[in-house]
């Protein structure tokens, strides 16, 4: 005999819970894929790292911009990027998956193109950190443009937790591409401006939104 269970949660709370679960799964799969790529790279003698960005080398510019964030210079490099990727990726997806994916594409391209133009000569730039800096600045700045209290609160909390990472946009540690950090951060702010204004326009008079649904 089965007894039906009454779910007394409101539809909004159920939708929010479902969104959180989906967001956690998506970001976990993405990070797991990065680890899988690093396994393949290790087995291939780190030969995949050459698929990163070669500044001002037009031969494989598009491939480098597309693939560089998926490649890492060893397990320590990947591990350092994995935790912020899980946290920032989860927060971004929960806040609005559609906008966050658009922001990610913009950040990915701006960071990659910026590195291609300004990166150090005779270097290969790889790693997700440029995208992470973009996610950070996007999530911090978007509340200024959406003007939503929850976005402002999320931005303040992330600034308190990860604000120190923004110093990485300045030249410093040898072997670390501050250019990727800088251009990723620029891409994040640009995404916050463009998508934040678009969101505010959609939420104007005559438009309504369902709480907890994935926004586009």
N, C-alpha and C positions, 0 to 999 in steps of 0.2 A: 504494500500500500504506500502510495506517495502522498505526502502532505505539501500543498503549495506553500511557498514562503513569500510573504508579502514584503516587498521592498518598499519601505516607507520613505526612502530618500526622494527628494524632489528630482524631476527630470534634469534640472540644471546641474545638480550635484552628481547624478549618474553620468551625465555627459562629460563633466569635468574629470571624473575618475577615469572614464574610458579614454579621454584625451591624454591624461597623464600616463596611462599604461602604454598606449600606442607610441607616445613620444619616447618613453624609456626604451621600448623595444627597438625603435628606429635608430636612436643614437648608439645603443649597445651594439647593434648589427654593424653600424658604420665603423665604430672603433675596433670591433672584432675583425672587420675586413682589413683595416690598417695593419693589424698584427699578422693576419694571413699573408698580406703582401710582403711584410718584412721577413716572414719565414721563407717565402719564395726567393726574396732577394738574397738572404743568407745562403740558401742552398745554391744560388747562382753565383756565389762569390762576390756579392755586392755589385754585380754588374748593372742592375737596374738603376742604381743611383745616377748613372750617366744620362738617364732620361729626364733629369731635372732641368732647371733653367740655366742656360749658358748666356750670361748677359751680353747683349749686342751681337750675338751670333745668330744670324738669320736662318741658319740651316734647319733647325728643328725648334723654332721659337714657339709655335703653337703647341706642339707636343709637350714641351717643357712647361709651359704655363698650365696646361691641362693636368699634367701628371705630378708635378713637383710636390704639391701638398700631400699626396698619397705616399710619398717615399720618405724614409728617415735614415739618418746616419748611424744606425745601430739601435740596440734595444734600450739603452739609457735615454737616447733622444726621443724614442717613441713613448717610453714610459712617462717622461716628463710632460709630453703633450696629451697623454690619454686622459688624465684626471680632469684637467680644464675642458677638454673636448666633451667629456661625459656631462659635466655640470652645465657649461654654457650651451651645449647643444640641446640638452633637456629643457632648460629654461626657455630657450628660443622657440623650440617646437611647441611647448605648452602655450606660450604667449600668442602664437599664431603661426601655424606650420606653413601656410602659403606664403606669407610675407617673409618668414625666416628663410625659406628656400630661395626666394628671389634675392633676398639680401646676401645669401651665401654665394650665389652665382656672381653678383656684382662685386663682392669682396674678393672672390677667387680671381676674377679677371683683373681688377684694379691692382691687387697685390702682385700678381704675376707680371703684368705689363710694366708696372713700376720697377720691379726688380730687374726685368730685362733691360730697361733703359738705364738704371742707376746702380746696378749691382757691381761688385768688384770684378775687375778684368781677370780672365783666366781662372774663374771659379765656377762651381756648379752649386746652385742653390736648391735645397730640398727641405721638406718639412711642412707640417700643418700650422706652424706658429703664426704665419702671416694671416691665415684665415681665423685663427683664434683671437688675434688682436682685433681683427675686424668684427668678430662676433661680440667681443667685449665692448668696443666703442658703440656698436649698433645698439646693444641692449641698454647701455648706459645713457645714450643720447636720445633714443627714440621717444622717451617720455616728454622731452622738451617740444616735440613736434606733434605727437598724438594728443598731448595735454590730458592724458588719462592718469588718475591717481595711482592705479596699480602699476602702470609702466614707470612712473616716477619713483615709486617705492622700490621696485625691482632694480632700477638703475642705481639708487642710493646703496642698496644692500650689496650689489655686485661691486660697486666702487669701493666699499669698505673691505670686501673680501679680496678683490683682485686688483685694486687700483694701483698697487705697487708695480704690477707688471708693465704698466704704461711707460715706465722709465726705459723699457727695452726699445723704444723708438729712437733712442739716441745711440750714437756710436759708442761701443764699449768693449765687450768681451770678444777676444780673438776667435774667429771661426763662426761667429753668430751673425746672421744677416739682419742687421738693424733695418736695412732697407725694406725687407719683407715685412717686418713689424710696422714700420712707418706707413707703408702703402696699404697694408691690411687695415690699419687704424683709419686711414683716410677713406678707404672703401666703406668701412663700417659707418662712419659719420655721414658719408654721401647716401648710403642706403637708408639711414635713419631719417634724413631730410626728405628724400623722395618718397619713401613708403609711409613715413609718418604723416606727411601732408595728404597723401592719397587716402590713408585710413581716416583722417579727420574729415575729409570731404565726404567719404561714404557714410560716416556716422552723423551727418548733419540732419536737419529737420526733415521728417518724412521717412527716415531710415531707421531700422531697428536691428538689433543683433541678439542672437540667442546666447545666453551666458554659458560658457563651457564648451561651445562648439569650436572647431578648428576654424580660425579666421583665414580668409584668403587675401 
